[in-house]
Amino acid sequence: MIREYRTVASIAGPLMLVEGVAGVKYQELVQITLPSGQVRRGQVLEVEKDRALVQVFEGTTGIDVPATKVRFMGRGITIDLSPEILGRVFGGLGRPRDGGPAIIPDKRTDVNGAPINPYAREYPNEFIQTGISSIDGLNTLVRGQKLPIFSGSGLPHNRLAAQIVRQSRVLGTSEPFAVVFGAMGITFEEAEFFIRDFTQSGAIERTVLFLNLADEPAIERIATPRVALTAAEYLAFELGMHVLVVLTDMTNYCEALREVSAARKEIPGRRGFPGYLYTDLSSLYERCGRIKGRKGSITTMPVLTMPEDDKTHPIPDLTGYITEGQIILSRAMHRRRIYPPVDVLPSLSRLKDKGIGKDKTREDHADLFNQLYACYARGKEAAELEVILGDAALSDMDKVYLRFAREFEGQYISQGEHENRTIEQTLNLGWKLLAIFPRSELKRVRDAYLDKYYRQA
């Protein structure tokens, strides 16, 4: 039921207090009509007895308090859904942004969905190929997983996200695969980059884009990931598709949450973020996964920029608790012009062991990545020793490990922005690099695999 009031009591920043209301609900949509006829939108943030606190999307500048009409719409933010959303570009609230027609909905759904019931979850165990060796070979992405990318300001996380969208696919199946891309607080240039990149590569045909720009309202930024996940749930669990959700930048989302929390005068937690930040992020991330008895799945790769490259900042810290690992981008590697600058030693995919091996990737995959990790770690130690004590302090074998570390970064981690490596190419490249060692150094690989794959250089 739509109710209209002329009882605006006060305005503070983006917030409006309306008195004398009845039957108003939390997160209900609001339509605000100014005396000039201009219409603005808002959402109920808080209800106390007969008073409602409303966040105005477009801001409260120019609102005439006594003459403004407020209509409570009786519903929350909804999105129109049909198979026709694939290949389209929408704003942060799901309105077409590409000049195309409005979606004729098969269903209209509230964006505030619920996390998947843990009892109903199917365990993630199927490999997704991204075509990027540092992910596929060492930090494998598994269908139904939550695997965030931790980046820093100025690092090429947007290019990496676009490459993952272009190249990702599920091996060994003809089941339909789609990508839902949600961007929060990005610049106009970044939005143009994503649209152009997906259009030119043809990835747009299987992709849905939801773009919230930096000059658009903070409250819309809070809704954008929920809109994206609602579309993903429809594609996955209604249409039976396997969906990869890429959300960038979650730092902008969290800062919008802090802005709204401060406007509501809530007691701040760490670094001014609201105390419920962990709960709020969980309500998003836990909407991904697989459900028993359902064909589709949702895999999520949130991208977040760590302020001052600080992994202990509340946003990456809490994200790491909720998700199943993290891919960390290195500023030092970026300075050495390595792309993608994935720092593989602190990076982790907690489910990688479940998505690799015989009939998934290849039988030697687990042993191979354990050996690559061990050799690279010792090579990095040799590099530090060389810096401190000089080349003369290194043994002959230390020099071999140092050479391996440099070739590993230059050939295995580094690859072209449009280079799409199959998992076979990634694994074979790993063996090629290990060939610089004598067989006696490869202690983490079973003899059967050494006999089959090892070739001394």
Secondary structure as GFF3:
##gff-version 3
##sequence-region A 1 457
A	DSSP	beta_strand	3	5	.	.	.	ID=ss1
A	DSSP	beta_strand	8	12	.	.	.	ID=ss2
A	DSSP	beta_strand	15	19	.	.	.	ID=ss3
A	DSSP	beta_strand	29	33	.	.	.	ID=ss4
A	DSSP	beta_strand	39	48	.	.	.	ID=ss5
A	DSSP	beta_strand	51	56	.	.	.	ID=ss6
A	DSSP	beta_strand	69	72	.	.	.	ID=ss7
A	DSSP	beta_strand	78	81	.	.	.	ID=ss8
A	DSSP	three_ten_helix	83	85	.	.	.	ID=ss9
A	DSSP	beta_strand	89	91	.	.	.	ID=ss10
A	DSSP	beta_strand	107	110	.	.	.	ID=ss11
A	DSSP	three_ten_helix	118	120	.	.	.	ID=ss12
A	DSSP	beta_strand	121	122	.	.	.	ID=ss13
A	DSSP	beta_strand	127	129	.	.	.	ID=ss14
A	DSSP	alpha_helix	133	136	.	.	.	ID=ss15
A	DSSP	beta_strand	141	142	.	.	.	ID=ss16
A	DSSP	beta_strand	149	151	.	.	.	ID=ss17
A	DSSP	alpha_helix	157	167	.	.	.	ID=ss18
A	DSSP	beta_strand	169	170	.	.	.	ID=ss19
A	DSSP	beta_strand	177	186	.	.	.	ID=ss20
A	DSSP	alpha_helix	188	201	.	.	.	ID=ss21
A	DSSP	three_ten_helix	203	206	.	.	.	ID=ss22
A	DSSP	beta_strand	207	213	.	.	.	ID=ss23
A	DSSP	alpha_helix	218	233	.	.	.	ID=ss24
A	DSSP	pi_helix	234	238	.	.	.	ID=ss25
A	DSSP	beta_strand	242	248	.	.	.	ID=ss26
A	DSSP	alpha_helix	250	263	.	.	.	ID=ss27
A	DSSP	three_ten_helix	270	272	.	.	.	ID=ss28
A	DSSP	alpha_helix	277	285	.	.	.	ID=ss29
A	DSSP	beta_strand	289	291	.	.	.	ID=ss30
A	DSSP	beta_strand	297	305	.	.	.	ID=ss31
A	DSSP	three_ten_helix	307	309	.	.	.	ID=ss32
A	DSSP	alpha_helix	314	322	.	.	.	ID=ss33
A	DSSP	beta_strand	325	328	.	.	.	ID=ss34
A	DSSP	alpha_helix	331	335	.	.	.	ID=ss35
A	DSSP	beta_strand	348	349	.	.	.	ID=ss36
A	DSSP	three_ten_helix	352	354	.	.	.	ID=ss37
A	DSSP	alpha_helix	365	389	.	.	.	ID=ss38
A	DSSP	three_ten_helix	391	393	.	.	.	ID=ss39
A	DSSP	alpha_helix	396	407	.	.	.	ID=ss40
A	DSSP	pi_helix	408	413	.	.	.	ID=ss41
A	DSSP	alpha_helix	423	434	.	.	.	ID=ss42
A	DSSP	three_ten_helix	439	441	.	.	.	ID=ss43
A	DSSP	alpha_helix	447	453	.	.	.	ID=ss44
###
